[in-house]
Amino acid sequence: MFGPDRFAPRLYDVPHEELEAAGIRGLIVDLDNTLLGFRETELAAEHLSWVARAHDRGFRIVMLSNNFSDRVNGLAAQLNVACIPNALKPLPFGFLRAKECLGLRRREIAVVGDQLFTDVLGGKLCGLYTILTEPIELKDFVVTRVFRFFERLMLRGRRG
């Protein structure tokens, strides 16, 4: 249940061709420490380019974040993607809303995020393909730092 289907150092390291070959047509992407470092305001060129290429290849994308509306909405607009802020991950409500927004079947959707206990667990609870990335930076919310400790224990020796 806790193991991701795939590991990747960063979102931009996930090949679009690999997703297409797996039948993935939609992406639910986390924001903080997946697309953007904690408290950063500028998206990296590599992530902007990866999302643009995903659009060009026909992928549908929804940003799903536990962060507040202003931050999430602004960055989603910059990427030209739909978004669901205040998602309460790993609870399934946000993931199910994102699935409906994508208009795809579960087997056609991948969740990409940096946290085992929010992104991967929530995706797994909803029957979605999951990709765990390394966090962009080590800074995190206090509660997230506690979860990262347990995440390291559970994933010891398993990261790609």
GUSE-5481 format. One record per residue: residue in one letter; x, y, z of N, C-alpha, C, O, CB in turn. Coordinates in steps of 0.02 Angstrom, whole numbers. Atoms other than C-alpha are relative to their C-alpha. Glycine has a CB too. Layout:
<recs>
r  neast  nnorth  nup  caeast  canorth  caup  ceast  cnorth  cup  oeast  onorth  oup  cbeast  cbnorth  cbup
a  X  Y  Z  X  Y  Z  X  Y  Z  X  Y  Z  X  Y  Z
...
</recs>
This chain:
<recs>
r  neast  nnorth  nup  caeast  canorth  caup  ceast  cnorth  cup  oeast  onorth  oup  cbeast  cbnorth  cbup
m  41  -60  0  0  0  0  43  63  0  26  112  -33  -47  0  61
f  -40  -61  -6  139  123  43  52  7  -55  79  61  -65  35  1  66
g  -52  -4  51  258  80  -98  -23  33  -64  -75  15  -91  25  -68  -15
p  17  -31  64  256  194  -250  12  -50  -57  50  -98  -50  41  65  -11
d  -10  42  59  246  114  -422  67  16  -34  95  -26  -69  -57  9  -49
r  -63  -21  32  399  212  -477  32  55  42  -3  93  77  -13  25  -72
f  -38  -54  -32  534  325  -407  30  43  -56  45  19  -110  56  -28  47
a  -34  -45  47  608  478  -495  34  55  42  5  78  91  -49  31  -53
p  -32  -54  -38  734  608  -434  -42  63  0  -51  95  52  69  14  -29
r  41  -60  7  625  751  -499  -56  -14  -50  -52  -62  -89  43  61  -24
l  55  7  48  463  771  -596  28  0  -71  7  -41  -111  -51  58  10
y  -26  -5  68  562  822  -750  42  -59  -22  62  -63  -80  40  63  -7
d  -35  61  17  654  655  -743  -47  -56  -21  -24  -110  -42  42  -23  59
v  49  51  20  494  559  -780  -12  8  -76  -38  59  -97  -68  7  40
p  8  -6  73  493  523  -969  -74  -3  -20  -110  -48  0  39  -56  -35
h  69  -1  26  330  568  -1055  -15  -65  -38  -70  -91  -34  -11  61  -45
e  9  61  40  356  418  -1170  -16  -60  45  -56  -102  26  63  -14  -41
e  12  55  -46  360  300  -1021  -72  3  27  -105  -49  32  50  4  59
l  69  -8  -23  195  370  -956  -49  -21  -55  -96  -58  -42  -14  73  21
e  43  18  56  116  354  -1128  -2  -76  -10  -55  -105  -21  23  34  -64
a  -5  72  9  177  174  -1144  -40  -38  53  -66  -93  41  73  -23  1
a  38  31  -55  95  135  -976  -75  16  -4  -114  -6  39  28  23  67
g  70  -18  7  -71  206  -1038  -22  60  41  -82  73  47  -42  -59  18
i  15  -59  -41  -59  362  -929  -16  58  -47  22  72  -93  59  17  48
r  20  -58  40  -151  511  -1003  -12  62  43  -19  118  18  -64  -16  -40
g  13  -55  -46  -179  617  -848  47  -2  59  68  -56  81  -71  0  23
l  -46  -5  -56  -70  679  -707  -29  42  56  -58  95  44  67  30  -22
i  16  -38  -60  -108  734  -531  68  16  31  102  -30  54  -48  -39  50
v  -67  -20  -21  46  833  -478  -3  42  63  -42  90  67  36  38  -56
d  -8  -39  -62  92  896  -305  38  65  -15  72  70  -66  37  -42  54
l  -34  -64  9  157  1073  -285  65  4  40  120  0  13  -46  58  20
d  -59  -14  -43  274  1098  -136  48  -58  3  30  -115  19  -23  18  70
n  -56  46  1  440  1009  -151  -5  -53  -55  35  -100  -57  6  -34  66
t  4  41  61  382  922  -311  11  44  -61  55  31  -102  -68  -38  -4
l  -7  -49  54  360  1067  -432  41  60  20  72  93  -22  -68  22  -24
l  -28  -62  -25  429  1203  -323  27  -11  70  -6  -44  111  -52  57  0
g  -27  6  -67  541  1212  -171  -44  33  52  -81  81  37  70  30  3
f  38  -26  -56  462  1247  -3  12  75  6  69  96  14  18  -37  65
r  -1  -73  -6  422  1435  7  31  36  -60  39  97  -58  37  18  62
e  -24  -33  60  496  1468  -166  -59  28  -38  -116  7  -29  41  -50  -45
t  54  -31  39  396  1575  -286  10  -7  -75  -37  5  -113  -7  72  18
e  -15  6  71  480  1543  -454  9  -74  -19  50  -109  10  63  40  -19
l  -6  69  24  457  1379  -547  65  -7  -40  85  38  -76  -60  -19  -44
a  -62  13  37  617  1301  -615  -16  -9  -74  -69  -35  -93  35  -64  28
a  9  5  72  639  1308  -803  -12  -72  -22  -50  -84  -68  62  28  -36
e  9  71  18  651  1118  -809  -71  -24  11  -98  -63  -28  49  -44  40
h  69  19  -13  480  1099  -730  -48  35  -48  -96  4  -72  -19  16  73
l  42  -36  49  402  1233  -841  2  -36  -68  -49  -45  -100  24  73  -7
s  -9  34  64  473  1144  -993  -33  -69  0  -65  -88  -49  75  -7  -16
w  30  67  -5  417  971  -933  -76  4  -6  -107  -35  -41  21  -34  66
v  73  -8  2  238  1031  -906  -21  22  -70  -72  -2  -95  -23  51  53
a  17  -22  68  236  1120  -1075  3  -58  -49  -41  -65  -92  48  57  -22
r  -5  58  45  296  962  -1163  -56  -50  14  -82  -81  -32  69  -35  10
a  56  44  -17  165  861  -1068  -64  25  -33  -102  -15  -61  -10  -4  77
h  58  -29  34  30  980  -1133  3  -14  -75  -46  -34  -106  -2  77  12
d  -8  11  71  101  965  -1309  -15  -73  -20  -38  -86  -75  71  19  -22
r  12  71  14  88  775  -1297  -72  -21  17  -90  -79  8  50  -43  40
g  71  15  -13  -94  786  -1243  -16  -22  71  -73  -44  84  -22  -52  -45
f  15  18  -70  -78  750  -1056  -45  52  31  -38  112  19  66  -7  40
r  42  -44  -41  -211  823  -943  33  3  69  57  -49  94  -75  -25  4
i  -36  -8  -63  -140  893  -781  -43  39  50  -74  89  33  67  36  -11
v  31  -35  -56  -214  942  -613  52  5  55  83  -45  73  -65  -35  25
m  -43  -9  -58  -109  1016  -473  -43  -11  63  -95  21  71  34  71  0
l  35  16  -61  -164  945  -305  46  16  59  100  -13  65  -23  -75  2
s  -44  -23  -52  -96  1030  -151  -37  10  66  -96  27  67  33  66  -20
n  27  -15  -67  -124  1043  36  11  74  17  -12  97  69  33  -44  52
n  -15  -70  -13  -64  1223  22  -62  43  -13  -113  19  -37  59  23  -44
f  56  -46  3  -176  1376  24  -15  23  -71  27  20  -116  14  60  43
s  26  -17  66  -278  1439  -123  42  50  -39  56  38  -98  -69  26  7
d  -36  -53  37  -181  1597  -169  63  -27  -33  74  -16  -92  17  58  46
r  -63  27  26  -14  1508  -190  -14  -51  -55  17  -47  -109  40  -33  57
v  14  54  48  -87  1357  -281  -32  28  -64  -11  10  -119  -46  -52  32
n  34  -28  59  -202  1456  -396  48  40  -45  45  34  -106  -57  45  22
g  -48  -40  39  -63  1575  -449  48  -42  -40  62  -28  -98  38  46  45
l  -48  43  34  60  1438  -492  -34  -44  -52  -5  -58  -104  38  -43  51
a  38  40  49  -72  1332  -578  -15  42  -63  -10  17  -119  -66  -26  31
a  12  -44  57  -116  1481  -688  63  9  -42  60  10  -103  -26  68  24
q  -64  -7  35  67  1503  -731  15  -61  -44  44  -55  -98  58  11  50
l  -11  62  36  73  1320  -787  -57  -18  -48  -52  -66  -86  10  -57  49
n  60  14  40  -98  1326  -871  -29  -69  16  -45  -108  -29  17  4  -75
v  29  63  -23  -162  1179  -767  -56  15  49  -58  68  81  54  -46  32
a  51  -5  -52  -315  1152  -660  32  -13  67  86  -41  72  -58  -51  -13
c  -29  12  -66  -288  1149  -473  -54  -11  52  -111  12  46  44  58  20
i  42  10  -59  -364  1092  -310  43  15  61  85  -26  80  -29  -74  2
p  -37  -17  -61  -293  1182  -158  -34  -30  62  -89  -57  57  8  76  8
n  29  23  -64  -323  1136  25  -27  -71  -6  -83  -84  17  -56  49  23
a  25  66  20  -338  954  -32  -8  -50  58  -43  -100  50  46  -28  -50
l  3  46  -58  -317  871  140  27  -69  -17  1  -119  6  -71  -6  25
k  -32  64  15  -205  735  67  27  -31  64  55  6  105  57  9  -53
p  15  54  47  -198  587  94  -74  -19  -5  -90  -69  -37  39  -60  19
l  71  17  7  -387  588  113  -19  -1  -74  8  38  -113  -44  52  39
p  14  10  72  -465  533  -52  -39  56  -34  -41  58  -96  -37  -63  -8
f  44  -49  30  -579  684  -79  33  41  -55  5  48  -110  -26  47  53
g  -35  -40  50  -452  792  -171  21  -41  -61  16  -18  -117  61  32  31
f  -20  44  55  -388  646  -275  -60  -16  -44  -54  -17  -106  32  -64  27
l  60  16  39  -565  601  -327  -25  61  -39  -48  54  -95  -55  -26  47
r  17  -61  37  -602  782  -373  47  10  -59  26  29  -114  4  62  47
a  -48  -7  54  -442  785  -476  -15  -51  -55  -11  -35  -115  72  -11  27
k  18  51  49  -493  622  -561  -60  23  -42  -59  16  -103  -17  -67  35
e  59  -24  36  -661  697  -607  19  58  -46  -6  62  -102  -54  23  49
c  -23  -57  40  -576  855  -670  37  -25  -63  30  4  -117  45  46  42
l  -37  28  56  -463  749  -781  -46  -36  -50  -32  -39  -109  54  -47  25
g  47  36  43  -612  650  -848  28  -65  -27  11  -86  -82  -20  43  -58
l  -33  62  22  -508  490  -857  -14  -56  50  -37  -45  106  76  11  -6
r  6  58  -44  -514  315  -785  61  -4  45  114  23  29  -7  -66  -42
r  -55  6  -49  -406  271  -636  65  -25  -32  119  1  -18  -20  -47  57
r  -60  30  30  -287  166  -740  36  47  -48  92  32  -70  -18  -65  -36
e  -30  -49  46  -252  318  -850  31  59  36  54  106  4  -53  25  -49
i  -23  -57  -39  -196  431  -708  60  -19  43  60  -73  74  -57  27  45
a  -57  8  -45  -29  447  -618  2  59  48  -12  116  29  66  -5  -40
v  -11  -51  -51  2  543  -457  75  8  9  111  -42  18  -35  -19  68
v  -71  -13  -10  172  626  -442  8  47  59  -20  101  61  32  32  -65
g  -12  -42  -59  232  693  -275  60  -23  39  88  -76  26  -61  0  45
d  -61  13  -38  373  698  -150  -12  -32  69  36  -46  105  37  64  10
q  13  27  -66  285  627  4  -37  -67  -2  -88  -75  -36  -41  50  40
l  29  67  -4  247  446  41  -68  1  35  -114  -33  12  48  -46  37
f  60  3  -41  113  482  171  -55  48  -22  -108  50  10  17  14  71
t  53  -42  27  16  611  70  -13  -18  -72  -68  -41  -89  18  75  7
d  9  10  72  43  593  -117  -8  -74  -18  -56  -93  -52  59  29  -37
v  2  70  19  79  407  -132  -58  -35  35  -97  -71  3  66  -35  18
l  54  33  -36  -40  348  4  -68  21  -27  -111  -22  -39  4  16  76
g  64  -24  27  -182  457  -61  -14  -28  -69  -70  -49  -84  -1  75  -3
g  7  29  67  -152  399  -239  -17  -74  3  -61  -98  -33  63  10  -40
k  13  72  -7  -148  216  -185  -70  -13  26  -104  -59  4  52  -31  47
l  67  9  -27  -308  235  -84  -53  8  -54  -108  -19  -49  -13  51  56
c  47  -11  55  -391  291  -246  14  -45  -60  -18  -37  -112  3  73  -22
g  -14  47  54  -316  153  -354  38  30  -58  31  8  -115  -64  -28  -25
l  -37  -35  52  -199  268  -451  73  -22  -1  100  -45  50  -5  75  9
y  -71  12  9  -23  240  -518  37  57  36  17  115  31  21  -3  -77
t  -34  -52  -40  102  333  -406  75  2  -16  107  -49  -26  -10  -13  74
i  -71  -12  12  273  409  -435  25  44  57  -1  99  68  13  34  -69
l  -29  -38  -56  377  467  -286  64  33  -23  110  -1  -47  13  -47  61
t  -60  -37  17  505  603  -317  38  17  65  11  13  120  -18  65  -39
e  -38  -26  -56  643  665  -205  -25  71  13  -42  107  -34  78  -1  -14
p  18  -70  -13  598  828  -116  52  47  -30  112  33  -29  -8  13  76
i  -45  -50  31  671  980  -204  49  28  52  107  39  36  -40  56  -32
e  -44  -25  -53  740  1046  -40  -19  -33  66  -71  -66  72  -5  77  6
l  10  34  -64  753  988  140  -47  38  47  -70  10  97  66  -10  34
k  45  -38  -43  647  1128  215  -71  -25  -10  -93  -39  -66  4  76  -16
d  68  24  1  471  1073  260  -39  28  58  -10  56  104  -2  -77  1
f  41  -15  -58  325  1108  374  23  -47  56  50  -100  43  -76  -9  -15
v  -21  40  -58  358  1041  550  -31  -70  -2  5  -119  8  -20  36  66
v  34  66  2  229  901  533  30  -43  -56  38  -103  -47  -76  9  -11
t  -29  37  56  303  851  365  67  -29  19  84  -85  -3  7  45  -61
r  -65  26  -21  475  832  444  -7  -63  41  34  -109  35  38  54  41
v  13  61  -39  403  704  565  -15  -58  -48  12  -113  -40  -58  11  50
f  18  52  48  326  607  421  61  -21  -42  66  -80  -60  -56  24  -46
r  -60  17  39  491  615  324  44  -51  38  75  -94  6  41  64  -15
f  -38  47  -40  576  522  468  -27  -71  -12  12  -117  -26  -3  18  75
f  31  66  10  453  377  452  5  -22  -73  12  -82  -88  -73  1  21
e  -7  15  71  462  387  262  69  -30  -13  75  -80  -50  -10  64  -42
r  -68  26  9  651  360  268  5  -71  26  38  -113  -4  51  45  34
l  -2  68  -28  626  207  379  -35  -50  -47  -9  -104  -59  -34  0  68
m  38  45  43  496  131  264  32  -12  -67  24  -66  -97  -69  26  -9
l  -29  5  67  593  163  104  74  -17  0  105  -17  -53  -11  64  -37
r  -72  14  -4  766  118  165  20  -52  -52  -6  -108  -51  19  -24  71
g  -26  45  50  858  39  19  -45  -12  -60  -29  -54  -102  16  -64  32
r  48  13  54  708  48  -99  -2  54  -53  -28  42  -107  -68  -7  28
r  3  -54  50  729  214  -188  40  -18  -61  93  -50  -57  26  66  29
g  -32  16  65  774  201  -372  63  36  -8  96  29  -59  -46  16  -57
</recs>
